[in-house]
Amino acid sequence: MTVPTRGTHRAFARLVLETMPEESRVGLTLGFVRTFGVPEIARVLHGTGRMTNEPRGRAKATGVAMFALIGQGVDSPEGRRIVEGLRRVHDRPGITPELMRYVLSCFTVCPLRFVDAHGHRAVTDEERDAAYTFQLSLSDALGLPAPPGGELAGVESWMRDYESRAFAPSEAGRALWESTSKGLLAARLPAPLAALAPAVAASLLDQPLRTALEVRRPPAPVRALVTMALRARARSRRSAS
């Protein structure tokens, strides 16, 4: 995919699509999982049946749409087609502008969080500003209020406040997590590690989300293994860059 040369979100597009695409994909997946912690969102996702019956297909469709929007721009022909599809999908009772704002915030913020924590370098100020610009343009295209704060730090602050009010256990959230951790993630691991997929995935969740999804903290050896693997990968990428 070619990163556009115009538009002030291009630094974000370059980071996500060229510089650290694998880290960004993991971060986007974790952003999607984060929405399971909000019961209203979990009920909508669970109600479609796709996340429990076809977790890989649903996650892939979400990733393809987001990467197309980031790479080609909201105002491109493909971007406008995706935005119209998003409008149709979310035009249903119970999906409020606040819920949509939260989902969009997760898809913008969580990839950058993962890159900061596990990439071979930290996200730059230019990339953070570009990510905010992308969210601003997509919010406008979807008819949502502008992201709060005028910068990405404001979005992150709003997310923390929203999660403190909205995160809660739900049957739908637990079902979505079980399907995603055992189906989607297990399929991406070598066969001997597939049985560890839920514990490996849980190692990437913070405590507020684990509490909302009622996920136990993984055993210390599993956490240590995941941390060592991510650090080793980051070191190898730094050496190669």
Sequence and secondary structure as in RCSB ss.txt:
>XXXX:A:sequence
MTVPTRGTHRAFARLVLETMPEESRVGLTLGFVRTFGVPEIARVLHGTGRMTNEPRGRAKATGVAMFALIGQGVD
SPEGRRIVEGLRRVHDRPGITPELMRYVLSCFTVCPLRFVDAHGHRAVTDEERDAAYTFQLSLSDALGLPAPPGG
ELAGVESWMRDYESRAFAPSEAGRALWESTSKGLLAARLPAPLAALAPAVAASLLDQPLRTALEVRRPPAPVRAL
VTMALRARARSRRSAS
>XXXX:A:secstr
    SSSTTHHHHHIIIIISHHHHHHHHHHHHHHGGGSHHHHHHHHHHSHHHH HHHHHHHHHHHHHHHHHH TT
SHHHHHHHHHHHHHT STT  HHHHHHHHHHHHHHHHHHHHHHSSS   HHHHHHHHHHHHHHHHHTT    GGG
SHHHHHHHHHHHHHHH    HHHHHHHHHIIIIITGGGS HHHHTTHHHHHHTTS HHHHHHHT     HHHHHH
HHHHHHHHHHHHHHH 
